[in-house]
Amino acid sequence: MDYEISLFIIKLILGGIVSFLAILLMSKTRDFACMTLVSGILTGYAAIVYRLLIKLGVLTVSKTQIFGISLSVFLCIFIPSVLFIISFILLI
């Protein structure tokens, strides 16, 4: 088995646990800061799944580019980080 696929499987398992716990946290508190934190975690997990589907050849990378990076990959990196930044600013 390719080591990259093994790493993706580990990321999916751990990401699934983190996403489950994040959803539990969201059900306990309805604070906007916690909601954006949970949204960042869930979009990060979706980005892992998206990258795995690209790696397996199920999906293709979009041809539109920003700064030499594919738009879809750029958004997978950008959106979770922005949500985490918003969450931590709100928590301060």
C-alpha positions in Angstrom: 0.0 0.0 0.0 1.3 3.4 -0.9 2.3 5.4 2.2 0.4 8.5 1.1 -2.8 6.6 1.1 -2.0 5.3 4.5 -1.5 8.8 5.8 -4.8 9.9 4.2 -6.6 7.0 6.0 -5.0 8.1 9.3 -6.0 11.8 8.6 -9.6 10.6 7.7 -9.9 8.6 10.9 -8.5 11.3 13.2 -10.4 14.0 11.3 -13.6 12.1 11.7 -13.1 11.9 15.4 -12.3 15.6 15.6 -15.4 16.5 13.5 -17.6 14.3 15.7 -16.3 16.0 18.8 -16.7 19.4 17.2 -20.4 18.7 16.4 -20.9 17.6 20.0 -19.3 20.9 21.1 -21.6 22.8 18.7 -24.7 21.2 20.2 -23.6 22.2 23.7 -22.8 25.8 23.0 -24.4 28.1 20.4 -21.7 30.9 20.7 -20.7 32.4 17.3 -17.0 31.9 18.1 -17.5 28.2 18.7 -19.7 27.9 15.6 -17.0 29.3 13.4 -14.4 27.0 15.1 -16.6 24.0 14.3 -17.1 25.3 10.8 -13.3 25.5 10.3 -12.9 22.0 11.6 -15.6 20.6 9.3 -14.3 22.5 6.2 -10.8 21.2 7.0 -12.1 17.7 7.1 -14.0 18.3 3.8 -10.7 19.5 2.3 -8.9 16.3 3.4 -11.7 14.2 1.7 -11.5 16.4 -1.4 -7.7 16.0 -1.6 -8.1 12.2 -1.2 -10.6 12.1 -4.0 -8.2 14.1 -6.3 -5.4 11.7 -5.3 -7.5 8.7 -6.2 -8.5 10.2 -9.5 -12.2 10.5 -8.7 -12.2 14.3 -9.1 -10.0 16.6 -11.1 -8.4 19.8 -10.0 -10.0 23.0 -11.4 -8.2 24.8 -14.2 -8.8 28.2 -12.7 -5.7 29.4 -10.9 -4.9 32.0 -8.3 -1.2 32.8 -7.7 -0.3 29.7 -9.7 -2.4 27.4 -7.4 -5.7 25.7 -8.5 -8.7 27.6 -7.2 -10.2 24.5 -5.5 -7.0 23.6 -3.7 -6.5 27.3 -2.7 -10.0 27.4 -1.2 -9.4 24.1 0.7 -6.4 25.7 2.3 -7.9 29.2 2.7 -11.4 28.8 4.1 -10.6 26.7 7.2 -7.8 29.1 8.1 -10.0 32.1 7.7 -12.7 30.5 9.9 -10.1 29.7 12.6 -8.8 33.3 12.5 -12.4 34.6 12.9 -13.1 32.2 15.7 -10.0 33.1 17.7 -10.5 36.9 17.2 -14.0 36.5 18.6 -12.7 34.5 21.5 -10.2 37.3 22.5 
